[in-house]
Amino acid sequence: MMFAIVAWLALASVVVGLAVYRKLISRFEDDSLHIGDGYASCTAQQVFVAHRLEVVDKWGKSLTIVAAVFGAILFGIYIYGVWHSSLQIQ
């Protein structure tokens, strides 16, 4: 059971790390739409940052769901163990 808890903690740490990484990337995000010849470098950076945020968001959402389901399963196993041990005659 300890291995499963450590694995869940590692997975949760990765999710938190992705959230921090996303926050760091979004500092460079520019919500303004730049149109014209003089803004080609701004537009390229906007596309790069938007693509990077999409990738991080996809992985973040997926790993958050996996961590939540895995945590719920571990919690269910723990509750079952407590309930099962309370039924045993001492």
Secondary structure, 3 states (H helix, E strand, C coil): CHHHHHHHHHHHHHHHHHHHHHHHHHCCCCCCCCCCHHHHHHHHHHHHHHHHHHHHHHHHHHHHHHHHHHHHHHHHHHHHHHHHHHHCCC
